[in-house]
Amino acid sequence: MEEVNDLIPGKLQIIQDTDYFKFGTDSVLLANFVKVKDGESVVDLGSGSGVIPLLLAFKQKPGRVIGLEILPELVQLSKKSARMNGLEEIIEFIEGDIKEIDDYIELESVDLVVCNPPYMPPDKGKITKNREKAIARHEILITLKDVIKQGSRVLRLGGRMAMVHRTWRLPEIITLMRENKLEPKRLCFVQSRENLNPKTVLIEAKKGGGLGLEVEPNLVVYKGNTQEYTDTVKRMYGYSGDDYNE
């Protein structure tokens, strides 16, 4: 069933289908972690319902944003969301397989690649019977290696790749990035609460970049033991102060 949800209340909305994996906070964190320079080209690998392209096109000033997604139903929903928000001139959603990326996007032409990939290898955790949701959570159609390799292929020299993932896979991420000429330059750990260890990481790498990594202050999602977002995360969703209600 289709439903319309706020991304930024009164300003930006998204159409989602309850039969598919709905976007979570991680995508919002990634969209706010990356810094798009005016006029830059951006590609979102595995764009799902289109949340990252929508946020980047609305909040920053890219020249063009492409969302590449293998599930045709999600591509159509994303296109509807772009039209609903008047962003169809900036965002293009393409149905396609990341592993065949050169069929859709010119190699070494992109300024920024972003990705919120499936976190779990197929042999880790229980795989849901819902195929669409399983594809979003587990590496069934695409692996971490595929994502980083194909992302690097379309990046120009000096371009950046940013992703959100689980901390326990960070060593693997850095190894794969370096194998594909991507040098990590920015890192931010995400804690769900101040008293808990980070389980999520935001990372950005530069193609052909030299050594030198900036580790940013940890990002905390929730206040204390409540379900209320911290002020930092509230601002990402367009809320501030008392106008936010969970």
C-alpha positions as CSV (number, residue, x, y, z in Angstrom):
1,M,0.0,0.0,0.0
2,E,1.3,3.4,-1.0
3,E,1.6,6.2,1.6
4,V,2.9,9.7,1.7
5,N,5.4,10.6,4.5
6,D,7.1,13.8,5.5
7,L,10.9,14.0,5.0
8,I,10.9,17.7,6.0
9,P,7.4,18.7,7.4
10,G,5.6,21.1,5.0
11,K,8.5,21.2,2.6
12,L,9.5,17.7,1.3
13,Q,7.5,14.5,1.1
14,I,8.2,10.9,-0.1
15,I,5.9,8.2,-1.4
16,Q,6.6,4.8,0.0
17,D,5.0,1.3,-0.2
18,T,4.5,-0.7,2.9
19,D,5.3,-3.9,1.1
20,Y,8.9,-2.7,0.6
21,F,11.7,-1.7,2.9
22,K,10.9,1.9,4.1
23,F,13.8,4.3,4.6
24,G,15.3,4.7,8.1
25,T,17.3,7.2,10.0
26,D,20.6,5.9,8.5
27,S,19.7,7.3,5.0
28,V,18.9,10.7,6.5
29,L,22.2,10.7,8.4
30,L,24.1,9.9,5.2
31,A,22.3,12.6,3.2
32,N,23.3,15.1,5.9
33,F,26.8,13.8,6.2
34,V,27.8,14.5,2.6
35,K,28.6,17.9,1.4
36,V,27.7,18.5,-2.2
37,K,29.4,21.4,-4.0
38,D,27.2,23.5,-6.2
39,G,26.6,21.9,-9.6
40,E,28.2,18.6,-8.7
41,S,26.9,15.3,-10.2
42,V,25.7,12.7,-7.7
43,V,24.9,9.0,-8.0
44,D,23.0,7.1,-5.3
45,L,23.6,3.3,-5.7
46,G,20.6,1.3,-4.7
47,S,18.4,4.3,-4.2
48,G,15.3,2.4,-2.9
49,S,12.4,4.8,-2.4
50,G,14.6,7.8,-3.3
51,V,15.1,9.3,0.1
52,I,18.8,10.3,-0.4
53,P,18.4,11.9,-3.8
54,L,15.3,13.8,-2.6
55,L,17.1,15.2,0.4
56,L,20.3,16.1,-1.5
57,A,18.3,17.8,-4.3
58,F,16.2,19.8,-1.8
59,K,18.8,20.7,0.8
60,Q,21.9,21.2,-1.3
61,K,22.6,22.4,-4.9
62,P,23.7,19.5,-7.0
63,G,23.7,19.9,-10.8
64,R,22.2,16.4,-11.3
65,V,21.4,13.5,-9.0
66,I,20.9,9.9,-10.4
67,G,19.3,7.2,-8.3
68,L,20.1,3.7,-9.6
69,E,17.7,1.0,-8.3
70,I,17.1,-2.6,-9.5
71,L,13.5,-2.9,-8.4
72,P,11.2,-1.3,-11.0
73,E,8.4,-0.7,-8.5
74,L,10.7,1.5,-6.3
75,V,11.9,3.3,-9.4
76,Q,8.3,4.3,-10.3
77,L,7.6,5.4,-6.7
78,S,10.8,7.5,-6.6
79,K,9.8,9.2,-9.9
80,K,6.4,10.0,-8.4
81,S,8.1,11.5,-5.3
82,A,10.4,13.7,-7.4
83,R,7.5,15.0,-9.5
84,M,5.4,15.6,-6.3
85,N,8.2,17.8,-4.9
86,G,9.0,19.5,-8.2
87,L,12.5,18.0,-8.3
88,E,12.2,16.0,-11.5
89,E,14.5,18.4,-13.4
90,I,17.3,17.7,-11.0
91,I,16.8,14.0,-10.1
92,E,16.7,11.1,-12.5
93,F,15.8,7.6,-11.3
94,I,17.1,4.7,-13.4
95,E,16.1,1.0,-13.2
96,G,19.3,-1.0,-13.4
97,D,21.8,-3.4,-11.8
98,I,24.7,-1.8,-10.0
99,K,27.0,-4.5,-11.3
100,E,26.3,-3.3,-14.8
101,I,26.7,0.4,-14.0
102,D,28.6,1.3,-17.2
103,D,25.3,0.5,-19.1
104,Y,23.7,3.5,-17.4
105,I,26.4,5.9,-16.3
106,E,29.6,7.1,-18.0
107,L,32.7,5.9,-16.3
108,E,34.9,8.4,-14.5
109,S,32.3,11.1,-14.9
110,V,30.7,11.5,-11.4
111,D,31.7,13.9,-8.6
112,L,30.0,12.1,-5.7
113,V,28.7,8.6,-5.2
114,V,26.6,7.8,-2.1
115,C,25.2,4.5,-0.9
116,N,23.3,3.0,2.0
117,P,23.8,-0.7,1.0
118,P,22.5,-3.9,2.5
119,Y,24.4,-4.4,5.8
120,M,24.3,-8.1,6.2
121,P,26.2,-10.9,4.3
122,P,23.8,-13.7,3.3
123,D,25.2,-16.0,6.0
124,K,24.6,-13.6,8.8
125,G,21.2,-13.2,10.6
126,K,17.8,-14.3,9.6
127,I,16.7,-13.5,6.1
128,T,13.0,-12.3,5.9
129,K,10.7,-14.2,3.6
130,N,9.7,-10.8,2.0
131,R,12.0,-10.8,-1.0
132,E,12.0,-7.0,-1.4
133,K,12.8,-6.4,2.2
134,A,15.4,-9.2,2.2
135,I,17.2,-7.5,-0.8
136,A,17.5,-4.3,1.2
137,R,18.9,-5.9,4.3
138,H,21.1,-8.7,3.0
139,E,23.7,-9.0,0.3
140,I,21.5,-11.1,-2.0
141,L,21.8,-9.2,-5.3
142,I,24.8,-7.1,-4.5
143,T,27.8,-7.3,-2.2
144,L,29.9,-4.7,-0.4
145,K,32.7,-5.4,-2.8
146,D,30.4,-4.8,-5.8
147,V,29.2,-1.5,-4.4
148,I,32.6,-0.1,-3.7
149,K,34.1,-1.4,-7.0
150,Q,31.3,0.0,-9.2
151,G,31.2,3.3,-7.3
152,S,34.8,3.8,-7.9
153,R,34.5,3.1,-11.6
154,V,32.1,5.9,-12.2
155,L,33.9,8.4,-10.1
156,R,36.3,10.9,-11.7
157,L,39.7,11.3,-10.2
158,G,39.3,13.4,-7.1
159,G,35.6,12.4,-6.8
160,R,34.2,11.1,-3.5
161,M,32.3,8.1,-2.3
162,A,30.3,8.2,0.9
163,M,28.4,5.4,2.6
164,V,26.7,4.4,5.8
165,H,27.3,0.9,7.3
166,R,27.8,-1.1,10.4
167,T,31.0,-0.5,12.5
168,W,31.9,-4.2,12.5
169,R,32.4,-4.1,8.8
170,L,34.6,-0.9,8.8
171,P,38.0,-2.8,8.4
172,E,36.5,-4.5,5.3
173,I,35.2,-1.2,4.0
174,I,38.5,0.5,4.3
175,T,40.4,-2.4,2.7
176,L,37.9,-2.5,-0.3
177,M,38.1,1.2,-0.7
178,R,41.9,1.2,-0.9
179,E,41.8,-1.7,-3.3
180,N,39.7,0.5,-5.6
181,K,41.8,3.7,-5.4
182,L,39.6,5.3,-2.7
183,E,41.3,6.8,0.3
184,P,39.1,7.4,3.4
185,K,39.1,11.1,4.3
186,R,36.2,11.5,6.7
187,L,34.7,9.3,9.4
188,C,31.9,9.7,11.8
189,F,30.7,7.1,14.3
190,V,27.0,7.0,15.2
191,Q,25.7,6.1,18.6
192,S,22.0,5.4,19.2
193,R,22.4,6.8,22.7
194,E,25.3,8.5,24.6
195,N,25.9,5.5,26.9
196,L,26.1,3.0,24.1
197,N,28.9,2.1,21.8
198,P,28.6,3.1,18.1
199,K,27.1,0.5,15.8
200,T,26.9,2.6,12.7
201,V,29.6,4.5,10.8
202,L,29.5,7.2,8.1
203,I,32.6,7.2,5.8
204,E,33.7,9.3,2.9
205,A,36.7,8.5,0.6
206,K,38.4,10.3,-2.2
207,K,39.4,8.7,-5.4
208,G,43.2,9.1,-5.8
209,G,43.4,10.9,-2.5
210,G,46.5,10.9,-0.3
211,L,46.8,9.8,3.3
212,G,45.0,11.8,6.0
213,L,41.7,11.0,7.8
214,E,39.5,13.3,9.7
215,V,37.5,11.6,12.5
216,E,34.5,13.8,13.3
217,P,32.7,13.9,16.7
218,N,30.4,11.1,17.3
219,L,26.8,11.6,16.3
220,V,24.2,10.7,18.9
221,V,20.7,9.9,17.6
222,Y,18.4,9.8,20.7
223,K,18.3,11.8,24.0
224,G,19.0,9.7,27.1
225,N,16.8,6.7,27.3
226,T,13.9,8.3,25.4
227,Q,12.7,7.9,21.8
228,E,13.2,11.6,21.2
229,Y,15.8,12.6,18.7
230,T,18.7,14.8,19.7
231,D,18.6,18.4,18.5
232,T,21.2,17.6,15.8
233,V,19.0,14.9,14.3
234,K,15.9,16.9,14.7
235,R,17.4,19.6,12.5
236,M,18.1,17.0,9.9
237,Y,14.4,16.2,9.8
238,G,13.5,19.9,9.7
239,Y,12.4,20.1,13.3
240,S,13.6,22.3,16.1
241,G,12.7,22.7,19.8
242,D,9.1,21.9,20.8
243,D,7.7,21.5,17.3
244,Y,8.9,17.9,17.2
245,N,6.8,15.0,18.3
246,E,7.8,11.3,17.9
